[in-house]
Amino acid sequence: MHTTVNDLVAAARARIREVSPQEAATWPAGSVAIIDVREPEEYAAGHLPGAVNLPRGVLEFRIHAHPALACSTSQELTRPDRPLLLYCLTGGRSALAADSLRQLGFGDVRSLAGGFAAWRNDALPTDQE
């Protein structure tokens, strides 16, 4: 029997923390690095305020060196203990990405339940390129 993508996402969700859009919206600005793992054209069409775009396909390779993710208290680049919120359109890609970062040693990584679609459905603020 073959594993499906839905099986992979379900297994990832069992190992990560998901947060609702309403919970994430209450966090103070800058308290968490927000990473949009969608493709650049998706990001340009609309994204969470303050989010940086690191597509799922390059996330693990670029997370440590992305200048927008440098810690505000020092010049060192992304630390594994820095709080991260990942999201995609509906939550599947971000669940897989969060699980991958967890395996790489990032200790405070979360995925947005329902993704950008749920954020928009809750009428929360968005930015556009």
Secondary structure, 3 states (H helix, E strand, C coil): CCCCHHHHHHHHHHHCEEECHHHHHCCCCCCCEEEECCCHHHHHHCECCCCEECCCCCHHHHHHHCHHHCCCCCCCCCCCCCCEEEECCCCHHHHHHHHHHHHCCCCCEEEECCHHHHHHHCCCCCECC
